[in-house]
Amino acid sequence: MTRQFSIFAPLFACFLLASCVAGPELRSLPPVSEDSCDANSRAGLIGAPATDLERVLILDPVRVIRPGQMVTMDYLPDRINFHVGADHRIDRISCG
């Protein structure tokens, strides 16, 4: 039993020391205004069919999010997100 302890003791000590090492410092994102993508100017599209987006010229990055669709977690403050409901109408608009 002392032989097993002598084998695992250094490994356990390394584990304890590794847990004490400080990890990389997390950067905080710069403060973003509520309407960083000018979504308020597109508020008239809420309730409209999602196909109406084909007729609107938007030069900024755009993402259309449909029900159950997986999306990436990246955050782009100037990107406009159009959230489409099960009825194929635009439910809400957000930035990111």
N, C-alpha and C positions, 0 to 999 in steps of 0.2 A: 504494500500500500504506500509506503514511503517512496518507492521507486516511481509510482504513477504520479505522486504529488510533485516529485522533482522534475518530471518531464513537463507537466502542465503549468507549473508555477511560473516559469519564464513567459510562456504564452499568455497566461492570464495577466501578468504584469504589463506586457506590451499592449494588451487590449485596454487596460486601465489607463495607461499613458496616452494611447491614441485617442481615447474619448475626452481627454483634457485639452487636446490641441484645438485652438480656435479655428473655426472654418473660415471660408472666404467671406468677406464683408458684403452684405447684400446692399445693392444700390437702390435708392428709392427713386421712383419715377418723378419727374418734375410735375408740379401741379398743373392740372388740365382744367380748362374752363368747362362748364356744364355742356355748352354747345360748341365744342371745338371743331366740329365738322359742318357747321351751319345746317343742322338738321331741322331747326325751327322753320327755315325757309321752305322746307319740303313738307310741312305739316298738312298741307292740303291734299297730300296723297293718302293719308290715313283713311281707311275705309274703301279706297279704290281697288279695283282688281289689280293683281300683281302684273298682269300684262301691260298695264299703263306705264310701267317702268321702261318699256321698250320705246316709248314715244318721248321720253324725257332725256334731255342732254345733261349728263352729269360728268364733269371732267375730273372730279376727285375720285379716289378709290371707293368702290361700292361693293357691298356683300349682301346678297339676298339669302335670308335664312328661313327655310321652310320647316314645318313641324317634323320633329324626329330627326332632322338633319344634324350630323355631327359637324362641329366647327372647331377651328383651331383656337387656342387660348391666347394667341398673340394680340397685342393691343396697339392699334394704330389710331391716334387721336383724330386724325383727319379723315378716317374712313367712315362712310355712312352705312349703317346696317339697317336693312329693311326686313322686318320680321313679318312673315306671311303666315296667316292662320290656316286652319283646315278648310275654310271656305274659299281659299285662294285670294283673299283680300289682305291688304297691308294692315296689320294690327297696330304696329308701332314702329317708330324710327329712333335709332340711337346712334351714338358715336362709338368708335372703337374698332 
